[in-house]
Amino acid sequence: MKTMTYKGYTAEIYYSEEDGFFVGDVVGIGDDIVSFHGDTDEELQAAFEGVMDHYLEVKERQDNPPQKHFAWRFLARLRQAFHL
């Protein structure tokens, strides 16, 4: 699966047989759903940048800050007794 990155956000790209074009879904932004589509790499990149700029603009206007992408890490501090 191909990915694209813009302003720290990542989208996974796949081909939709049903729709007949490439679809991108932004991942790791919580409950928000952000998608875009295009026929070529250039169209996908332009659509991704446009939809993310719009998403960030709308979120800032709503006093609802955009959700940051998930780092896929879990950090925890353990007492020394748990260290090997």
N, C-alpha and C positions, 0 to 999 in steps of 0.2 A: 504494500500500500504506500502510495506517495504522500509526502507531507509538504506543507508550505508554512513559512513563519513570517509574521509581520508584527512589529511593535511588541514582541515578546509573546504573542499568541500563536498557537499552532493549529493548523487545519489538516484533517485527513481527507485525501482525495480518492474517489472511486468512480468507476464508470457505471451508470445506471442503464441497464439494458431496456428497462421499461420506458424511461424518458428519452433515451437516445443521446445523452450528453454526460459530461463529467460533473460530479457533484462534490462539493466540499463542505465538511462539517467542522466547525471550530470546537476543539476539545478542551476539557479541563476548566470550564468557566462556570461551574456550579449548575444551577437550575436553568440558566439561560440557554436558549437554543438559537444558534446563529448558523445559517447555511447560505450557500451561493452555488452558482453553476456557470458552466461555459463549455465551448467546443474546443478551444485551444489552450495551451499553457498561458499565452498572453491574456486571453479573456479571463481565465481563472484567476491569474494574479491581480488583474485590474478589479475583478469582482470582489476578491478577498479583501484587498485594500479598501475599496469603497464601502463594503459592508462593515468592516471593523472601524473605519473612521466614523461612520454613521452610528454604530453601536456605542462607541465611546462618547460621542457627542450627546446622544439621547440620555445615556446613563448620567452624565454630568449635569444635564438640565433638570433631571428628576430628583436631584439630591439623593440619588441612589448610586453610589460609586460602582464602577465596573468591577466585576469579579475578576480577580487575578487568576492566571493559569495555575493549575495544581502542579507542584514540583515532584509529585510521586515519591516523596520521602517522608519518613516518620522519624523525628528526633526525640529522644528521651534521655533523661539523666537517671542513671542508676546509682544506688549506693555502692560504695566500694566493696561491700560483702558479696555483691552479685558479679563482680568482675572475676574473670578466670585468670 
